[in-house]
């Protein structure tokens, strides 16, 4: 079974494709969706629901991702150790706080100055 997928920079990648991919890759442990700028919260929610064994997830540069997606991923992916949110401008400190409470073992959380305080 496939355990690692790197889709970095596929600008035209749509939510529907991620939904299909996540349904077929339930053993996935490492997923990079960095710079897939068309992806929304729906993609993250589907990944969280369908890929509960994720250890690493990169959403770097996915500017449509919000707190709702981060919370959903944290709620469903209890093994997550690394989440890259650099450039996710719609993720606020509220979403990060909620995630930190649900995933205290997520030791590596990449942030930058783009995080909004709401």
QUIFENDA-V870470 format. One record per residue. N is the residue number from 1. RES is the residue in three letters. SS is DSSP state (H for helix, E for strand, L for the rest). PHI is phi as a letter, one per 20 degrees, with the letter a starting at -180 (none if undefined). D_LAST is the distance of its C-alpha to the last C-alpha in whole Angstrom. Layout:
# QUIFENDA-V870470
n: (N/N)
res: (RES/RES)
ss: (SS/SS)
phi: (PHI/PHI)
d_last: (D_LAST/D_LAST)
This chain:
# QUIFENDA-V870470
n: (1/2/3/4/5/6/7/8/9/10/11/12/13/14/15/16/17/18/19/20/21/22/23/24/25/26/27/28/29/30/31/32/33/34/35/36/37/38/39/40/41/42/43/44/45/46/47/48/49/50/51/52/53/54/55/56/57/58/59/60/61/62/63/64/65/66/67/68/69/70/71/72/73/74/75/76/77/78/79/80/81/82/83/84/85/86/87/88/89/90/91/92/93/94/95/96/97/98/99/100/101/102/103/104/105/106/107/108/109/110/111/112/113/114/115/116/117/118)
res: (UNK/UNK/UNK/UNK/UNK/UNK/UNK/UNK/UNK/UNK/UNK/UNK/UNK/UNK/UNK/UNK/UNK/UNK/UNK/UNK/UNK/UNK/UNK/UNK/UNK/UNK/UNK/UNK/UNK/UNK/UNK/UNK/UNK/UNK/UNK/UNK/UNK/UNK/UNK/UNK/UNK/UNK/UNK/UNK/UNK/UNK/UNK/UNK/UNK/UNK/UNK/UNK/UNK/UNK/UNK/UNK/UNK/UNK/UNK/UNK/UNK/UNK/UNK/UNK/UNK/UNK/UNK/UNK/UNK/UNK/UNK/UNK/UNK/UNK/UNK/UNK/UNK/UNK/UNK/UNK/UNK/UNK/UNK/UNK/UNK/UNK/UNK/UNK/UNK/UNK/UNK/UNK/UNK/UNK/UNK/UNK/UNK/UNK/UNK/UNK/UNK/UNK/UNK/UNK/UNK/UNK/UNK/UNK/UNK/UNK/UNK/UNK/UNK/UNK/UNK/UNK/UNK/UNK)
ss: (L/L/L/E/E/E/L/L/L/L/L/L/L/L/H/H/H/H/H/H/H/H/H/H/L/L/L/L/L/E/E/E/L/L/L/L/L/L/L/L/H/H/H/H/H/H/H/H/H/H/L/L/L/L/L/E/E/E/L/L/L/L/L/L/L/E/H/H/H/H/H/H/H/H/H/H/L/L/L/L/L/E/E/E/L/L/L/L/L/E/L/E/H/H/H/H/H/H/H/H/H/H/L/L/L/L/L/E/E/E/L/L/L/L/L/E/L/L)
phi: (none/f/d/b/c/d/d/g/n/e/f/e/f/d/g/g/f/f/g/f/f/f/f/e/c/f/e/g/d/c/c/d/d/g/m/e/f/e/f/d/g/g/f/f/f/f/f/f/f/e/c/f/e/g/d/c/b/d/d/g/m/e/f/e/f/c/g/g/f/f/f/f/f/f/f/e/d/f/e/g/d/c/c/e/d/g/n/e/f/e/e/d/f/f/f/f/f/f/f/f/f/e/c/f/e/e/f/d/c/e/c/b/f/e/f/e/d/d)
d_last: (41/38/36/34/33/32/31/29/29/30/29/30/29/28/27/30/31/29/29/33/33/31/33/36/35/34/35/33/31/30/28/27/25/24/24/25/23/24/23/20/18/22/23/21/22/25/26/24/26/29/29/28/30/28/28/26/24/23/20/20/20/19/17/17/15/12/11/14/16/15/15/19/20/19/21/24/25/26/28/25/25/24/21/20/17/17/17/14/12/10/9/6/7/7/9/11/12/13/15/16/18/19/21/22/25/22/23/22/19/19/16/16/14/12/10/6/4/0)
